[in-house]
Amino acid sequence: MMSLVIKLKIKYLRLSKDERKQKKREYFNTEKGKYVKKKIQNSLICAIICIIFSIYIIIDNILNKMTFLNMFYGISILIIGIILIIAGHIIKIKKINNYVVKNKK
């Protein structure tokens, strides 16, 4: 039973590169896939804004020799931006994998 669950979890990752592209395209052409893609793109935009803003804060902090608290803010925002990028990628893989498992053709 446990091996069946593990096999289902990684079915998308075991496909060839061309099959992955095809399944990704099929999933993002569905109504739910379009919604998920839009939300992932929104989180990616927020992540990029967070990373750019945090780099600005860190550089400004280094040049003006500000407090430790400002550096902490910059690093915290940078970590949040990186987490948003990673989470978006993980969610995309999970959603496509669920689509592949449910729609065996």
Buried (B, 14 or more C-beta within 10 A) or exposed (E): EEEEEEEBEEBBEEBEEEEBEEBBEBBBEEEEBEEBBEEBEEBBEBBEEBBEBBBEBBEEBEEEEBEEEBBEBBBEBBEBBBEBBEEBEEBBBEBBBBBBEEEEE
